[in-house]
Amino acid sequence: MSRLVQVYEAVTENVVVRVRPTYLPQQSDPDGRRWVWAYAIEIENLRPEAVQLLARHWTITDALGRTEEVRGPGVVGEQPVIPPDGVHRYASGCPLSTPSGSMVGTYSMADATGRVFTVAIPAFSLDSETPRQVN
C-alpha cells in the first residue's frame, strides 16, 4: 500500500522551496526509539539573475516538543549557484526519537549584487506510517 507524498512549498523573493518528506521504515527502529525520514528539496529560482545558497538553518521538533537547531554553510557540502529559471535539487535525512515531528528553516542566499537575503523553507511534518506510543 503506497501513500501519497505530501509536497510543502514556500516562496520568498521569487525563490521557491519545495519539500517532499518520506518515512524510511527500513532505516527506523521503533523498538530502539529511532524513526528516520528522508526529505527531497527543490529550490527554484524565478528571479532574473542567479542566486547562491550560502547557508542553512533548521529547527527540528520531535513529538514531545524538544527542538534542535542545525546551522551550517550550504547544503550537503555545496553552496550552489542557481541560474535564472534554474532548479537545484538535493536530498537529506533526519532521525528522531519519536514517531513524528516537524522541521522548518531558512536559507541565506545572495543575489548577483551580493545582497544577502533569507528564503523560507516551509514547515513540514514528519509522520511515520505506523506510529507507536512513546512512553
N, C-alpha and C positions, 0 to 999 in steps of 0.2 A: 504494500500500500504506500503510495507516494503522497507527499504533502506539497501544496503549492508553496513556492518560495516567495516570501514577503520581500518587497523592494521598498526601501526607505530612501527618500530624496530630500535634499535641501539645495537652495540656490542662493548664492551670495555674490554680489558684484559680477554677475554673468558667469560664474563658475558653478557648475552643477556637480554635486557629490551624490552618488547612488551607492547604497549598501545592500548586500544580499547575504544575511547570516544563514548558516546551515549547522544544525546539530550533528556531531560526529559520534554516534554510539560506539563505533569500533575503537575509538581512542579514549572513550569515557570508562570510568569505573565507579558506578554509583555506590557499590559496597565500600569502596575506598574514599567516598565523598569527593569524586573528581568527575566533573562534566566538562566536555570540551566542544567548542564551536569553531568553525572556520567562518571567515567573512570575506566576501569579494567586494572590492571597492573600485568604482569607476569615477574618475574625475574628468569632466568635460569642460573645455574652455570655449565659451561662447563669445569671448572678447575679441576685438580686432587686432590685439597684439598678444605675443607669447607671455606666459606667466611661468614662474618657477616655484615649486613647492620647497620651502625651506625647512619647516619643522612641523611636528605634530604634537597634540596634547589630547589625551584621552582621560575620561573619568569612567571607571568601570565600577558598577554597583551590583552586589550579589543580592539574593532574595532576602537576606537578613538586614539589608541596608548598609552593609560595610562597603566602603569605597576605597578605590586605589587610583592614584593619579599616575599616568605614564606620559613622560615628555621626552622628546629627543629630536635630533636632526633627521629630516627627510622621512621616508617610508621604506621599509625593508632594505636599508642601506643605500638608498638612492635619493637624490634631490632633483627629480625630473623637471625638465623644461617642457611645457605643454604648448604647442603652437596654436595659433588661432584655429578654431573649429577642430582641434585635436582632442584626443582622449588618452588618458593614462590609466592603466588597469593594474591592480596588484591584489594579492590575497595574503591574509594573515590569520592568526587564530587567537583564541582566548580560553584558558581553563578557569573554571570556577569551583568553589567547594560547596555550591548549592545547585539545585537543578534548574534554576532560572536566574536571570539578572538582566542588566541592560548596559549599554555603552553609549556615550555621546562624546563629541570632541570638536576640535578645531584644527585647521591647518594654517600656518603662517605662510603667506605667499608673497612674491614680489612681482610687480609688473615691469614692463620694459623700461620705465624711467627709474626703477629701483625703489619705488614706493612699496612699503610692506603693508599688507592688509590681511585681515583674518577671514577665513572661509569656514562656515559651519559644516560640521559633519552631523547628519541628523541622528537623533536618539533612535536606537533600535533595540529590540527585545531579543534576549537570548532565552529561549524556552526549549527544554528537552522534550522529545516526543513522548517519553514515558517517565514523567516526573515521579519521584519518590519522596515521601515525607522526610524532612530533615529534623532531627531532634535537637 
